[in-house]
C-alpha cells in the first residue's frame, strides 16, 4: 500500500512534484520499510504500479 502526501513542492521553471511514500517488503526477512521519493505529478500512478 502507498499513500500520496498532500503537500506539493514547486520551483520556478520546474514541473510540479509530490512526495510519494511507498511500503516495500524485504524479500529475505519479510519486514516492511518505507521508501520516500519526489515524483512529478503526472508520473505518480506509473510509480505506484511498480
N, CA, C and O atoms as a GROMACS GRO file, in nm:
protein
  200
    1UNK      N    1   0.084  -0.118   0.000
    1UNK     CA    2   0.000   0.000   0.000
    1UNK      C    3   0.089   0.123   0.000
    1UNK      O    4   0.198   0.123   0.055
    2UNK      N    5   0.041   0.226  -0.061
    2UNK     CA    6   0.117   0.351  -0.068
    2UNK      C    7   0.021   0.467  -0.049
    2UNK      O    8  -0.099   0.455  -0.074
    3UNK      N    9   0.075   0.578  -0.007
    3UNK     CA   10  -0.009   0.697   0.007
    3UNK      C   11   0.064   0.817  -0.051
    3UNK      O   12   0.188   0.820  -0.054
    4UNK      N   13  -0.011   0.913  -0.096
    4UNK     CA   14   0.047   1.034  -0.152
    4UNK      C   15   0.025   1.146  -0.051
    4UNK      O   16  -0.087   1.166  -0.004
    5UNK      N   17   0.130   1.219  -0.018
    5UNK     CA   18   0.116   1.329   0.077
    5UNK      C   19   0.044   1.445   0.011
    5UNK      O   20   0.041   1.456  -0.111
    6UNK      N   21  -0.014   1.530   0.091
    6UNK     CA   22  -0.097   1.638   0.042
    6UNK      C   23  -0.014   1.753  -0.014
    6UNK      O   24  -0.053   1.814  -0.114
    7UNK      N   25   0.098   1.782   0.046
    7UNK     CA   26   0.177   1.899   0.007
    7UNK      C   27   0.245   1.877  -0.128
    7UNK      O   28   0.296   1.768  -0.156
    8UNK      N   29   0.244   1.980  -0.210
    8UNK     CA   30   0.319   1.976  -0.336
    8UNK      C   31   0.430   2.079  -0.328
    8UNK      O   32   0.416   2.182  -0.261
    9UNK      N   33   0.538   2.052  -0.395
    9UNK     CA   34   0.653   2.142  -0.395
    9UNK      C   35   0.671   2.197  -0.535
    9UNK      O   36   0.666   2.122  -0.632
   10UNK      N   37   0.691   2.328  -0.546
   10UNK     CA   38   0.705   2.391  -0.676
   10UNK      C   39   0.831   2.477  -0.678
   10UNK      O   40   0.860   2.549  -0.583
   11UNK      N   41   0.903   2.468  -0.787
   11UNK     CA   42   1.017   2.556  -0.812
   11UNK      C   43   0.988   2.632  -0.940
   11UNK      O   44   0.918   2.582  -1.027
   12UNK      N   45   1.041   2.752  -0.952
   12UNK     CA   46   1.020   2.831  -1.073
   12UNK      C   47   1.084   2.758  -1.192
   12UNK      O   48   1.203   2.727  -1.189
   13UNK      N   49   1.006   2.733  -1.294
   13UNK     CA   50   1.057   2.668  -1.414
   13UNK      C   51   1.061   2.516  -1.409
   13UNK      O   52   1.106   2.454  -1.505
   14UNK      N   53   1.015   2.455  -1.302
   14UNK     CA   54   1.014   2.308  -1.295
   14UNK      C   55   0.871   2.258  -1.287
   14UNK      O   56   0.778   2.333  -1.257
   15UNK      N   57   0.854   2.129  -1.313
   15UNK     CA   58   0.721   2.070  -1.305
   15UNK      C   59   0.682   2.050  -1.160
   15UNK      O   60   0.766   2.045  -1.070
   16UNK      N   61   0.552   2.038  -1.138
   16UNK     CA   62   0.503   2.012  -1.003
   16UNK      C   63   0.545   1.872  -0.961
   16UNK      O   64   0.536   1.777  -1.040
   17UNK      N   65   0.590   1.859  -0.838
   17UNK     CA   66   0.629   1.729  -0.786
   17UNK      C   67   0.557   1.703  -0.655
   17UNK      O   68   0.516   1.797  -0.585
   18UNK      N   69   0.540   1.576  -0.623
   18UNK     CA   70   0.480   1.537  -0.496
   18UNK      C   71   0.571   1.435  -0.429
   18UNK      O   72   0.649   1.366  -0.495
   19UNK      N   73   0.562   1.428  -0.299
   19UNK     CA   74   0.639   1.332  -0.222
   19UNK      C   75   0.553   1.207  -0.206
   19UNK      O   76   0.445   1.213  -0.148
   20UNK      N   77   0.602   1.094  -0.257
   20UNK     CA   78   0.528   0.968  -0.252
   20UNK      C   79   0.596   0.877  -0.151
   20UNK      O   80   0.718   0.861  -0.153
   21UNK      N   81   0.517   0.816  -0.064
   21UNK     CA   82   0.567   0.722   0.036
   21UNK      C   83   0.514   0.584   0.000
   21UNK      O   84   0.392   0.564  -0.003
   22UNK      N   85   0.604   0.490  -0.026
   22UNK     CA   86   0.566   0.356  -0.071
   22UNK      C   87   0.619   0.253   0.028
   22UNK      O   88   0.733   0.262   0.073
   23UNK      N   89   0.535   0.154   0.064
   23UNK     CA   90   0.576   0.049   0.154
   23UNK      C   91   0.640  -0.063   0.072
   23UNK      O   92   0.580  -0.112  -0.024
   24UNK      N   93   0.762  -0.104   0.109
   24UNK     CA   94   0.837  -0.205   0.035
   24UNK      C   95   0.869  -0.321   0.129
   24UNK      O   96   0.915  -0.300   0.241
   25UNK      N   97   0.843  -0.444   0.081
   25UNK     CA   98   0.870  -0.563   0.162
   25UNK      C   99   1.006  -0.619   0.126
   25UNK      O  100   1.037  -0.639   0.008
   26UNK      N  101   1.090  -0.646   0.228
   26UNK     CA  102   1.222  -0.704   0.207
   26UNK      C  103   1.205  -0.853   0.178
   26UNK      O  104   1.141  -0.924   0.256
   27UNK      N  105   1.261  -0.904   0.067
   27UNK     CA  106   1.240  -1.045   0.031
   27UNK      C  107   1.306  -1.143   0.128
   27UNK      O  108   1.252  -1.252   0.149
   28UNK      N  109   1.419  -1.108   0.187
   28UNK     CA  110   1.489  -1.204   0.273
   28UNK      C  111   1.432  -1.212   0.414
   28UNK      O  112   1.432  -1.319   0.474
   29UNK      N  113   1.384  -1.100   0.469
   29UNK     CA  114   1.334  -1.102   0.607
   29UNK      C  115   1.182  -1.093   0.616
   29UNK      O  116   1.124  -1.132   0.717
   30UNK      N  117   1.118  -1.043   0.512
   30UNK     CA  118   0.973  -1.027   0.514
   30UNK      C  119   0.927  -0.902   0.587
   30UNK      O  120   0.807  -0.880   0.602
   31UNK      N  121   1.021  -0.820   0.633
   31UNK     CA  122   0.983  -0.697   0.703
   31UNK      C  123   0.954  -0.586   0.602
   31UNK      O  124   1.000  -0.590   0.488
   32UNK      N  125   0.877  -0.488   0.646
   32UNK     CA  126   0.840  -0.377   0.560
   32UNK      C  127   0.919  -0.252   0.596
   32UNK      O  128   0.950  -0.229   0.713
   33UNK      N  129   0.951  -0.173   0.495
   33UNK     CA  130   1.014  -0.043   0.517
   33UNK      C  131   0.944   0.057   0.425
   33UNK      O  132   0.873   0.019   0.332
   34UNK      N  133   0.965   0.185   0.451
   34UNK     CA  134   0.901   0.289   0.373
   34UNK      C  135   1.005   0.358   0.286
   34UNK      O  136   1.112   0.395   0.333
   35UNK      N  137   0.971   0.376   0.158
   35UNK     CA  138   1.058   0.442   0.063
   35UNK      C  139   0.992   0.573   0.022
   35UNK      O  140   0.880   0.574  -0.028
   36UNK      N  141   1.062   0.684   0.045
   36UNK     CA  142   1.009   0.816   0.011
   36UNK      C  143   1.082   0.868  -0.112
   36UNK      O  144   1.204   0.857  -0.122
   37UNK      N  145   1.006   0.925  -0.205
   37UNK     CA  146   1.066   0.976  -0.327
   37UNK      C  147   0.985   1.092  -0.382
   37UNK      O  148   0.862   1.094  -0.369
   38UNK      N  149   1.052   1.190  -0.443
   38UNK     CA  150   0.986   1.302  -0.509
   38UNK      C  151   0.960   1.261  -0.653
   38UNK      O  152   1.052   1.225  -0.726
   39UNK      N  153   0.832   1.267  -0.695
   39UNK     CA  154   0.791   1.222  -0.827
   39UNK      C  155   0.709   1.332  -0.893
   39UNK      O  156   0.630   1.398  -0.825
   40UNK      N  157   0.726   1.355  -1.025
   40UNK     CA  158   0.640   1.451  -1.095
   40UNK      C  159   0.494   1.408  -1.086
   40UNK      O  160   0.464   1.288  -1.084
   41UNK      N  161   0.403   1.504  -1.081
   41UNK     CA  162   0.260   1.476  -1.062
   41UNK      C  163   0.207   1.380  -1.167
   41UNK      O  164   0.130   1.290  -1.134
   42UNK      N  165   0.247   1.396  -1.292
   42UNK     CA  166   0.193   1.312  -1.398
   42UNK      C  167   0.250   1.170  -1.398
   42UNK      O  168   0.201   1.086  -1.475
   43UNK      N  169   0.350   1.139  -1.317
   43UNK     CA  170   0.411   1.006  -1.312
   43UNK      C  171   0.376   0.929  -1.184
   43UNK      O  172   0.430   0.821  -1.162
   44UNK      N  173   0.288   0.981  -1.099
   44UNK     CA  174   0.258   0.919  -0.970
   44UNK      C  175   0.197   0.780  -0.988
   44UNK      O  176   0.244   0.684  -0.927
   45UNK      N  177   0.093   0.768  -1.070
   45UNK     CA  178   0.029   0.637  -1.089
   45UNK      C  179   0.126   0.536  -1.148
   45UNK      O  180   0.124   0.419  -1.108
   46UNK      N  181   0.209   0.578  -1.240
   46UNK     CA  182   0.309   0.491  -1.300
   46UNK      C  183   0.409   0.442  -1.195
   46UNK      O  184   0.448   0.326  -1.195
   47UNK      N  185   0.450   0.531  -1.104
   47UNK     CA  186   0.545   0.496  -0.998
   47UNK      C  187   0.484   0.396  -0.900
   47UNK      O  188   0.551   0.301  -0.858
   48UNK      N  189   0.358   0.415  -0.864
   48UNK     CA  190   0.295   0.328  -0.766
   48UNK      C  191   0.264   0.189  -0.821
   48UNK      O  192   0.247   0.095  -0.744
   49UNK      N  193   0.255   0.174  -0.952
   49UNK     CA  194   0.229   0.043  -1.012
   49UNK      C  195   0.350  -0.047  -1.011
   49UNK      O  196   0.336  -0.168  -1.025
   50UNK      N  197   0.471   0.008  -0.994
   50UNK     CA  198   0.594  -0.072  -0.992
   50UNK      C  199   0.597  -0.162  -0.872
   50UNK      O  200   0.693  -0.237  -0.853
   0.00000   0.00000   0.00000
